[in-house]
Amino acid sequence: NGVYPWLLYDMLPYPVDYAPYTWEHVLTQCQLLFFSALAFALLKQFKLYPPELPSVNLDAEWTYRWLLPRVARRGLAVLSGVVAPIRDTSVSVMAGITGLAMRWHGPSGIFARDPVISMASLAIVVVFAFVLVVHLIRGA
């Protein structure tokens, strides 16, 4: 909050007993700035300041501007050969599950004939799923 820090101090959960604009604090900060500028000027004047070197500055953005796109391209190239068999397998599994569901729950299926059988089997599946989830959560 720079020049008006009391906006921040008022939001804190405890009272703040700090005054940033006392003469001592302002004078100390000005001395730090003055003597650092003096040191820089003297180093430049006596030609002791190191020369600038042409270079590339590598920051954290290098990871998402250079590294991640290359890793993603290479990973997609590798995975493109794996995706088609996985897709074909999952489509055939889903077709088998759909055929099985239609055979049991379709118009001529065993569960379509009597609603009691359908509700009892649904209750068994729900209880089994609940027990399985509880077992997995507890890790027993």
Buried (B, 14 or more C-beta within 10 A) or exposed (E): EEEEBEEEBEEEEEEEEEEEEEEEEEEEEEEEEEEEEEEEEEEEEEEEEEEEEEEEEEEEEEEEEEEEEEEEEEEEEEEEEEEEEEEEEEEEEEEEEEEEEEEBEEEEBEBEEEEEEBEEBEEEEEEEEEEEEEEEEEEE
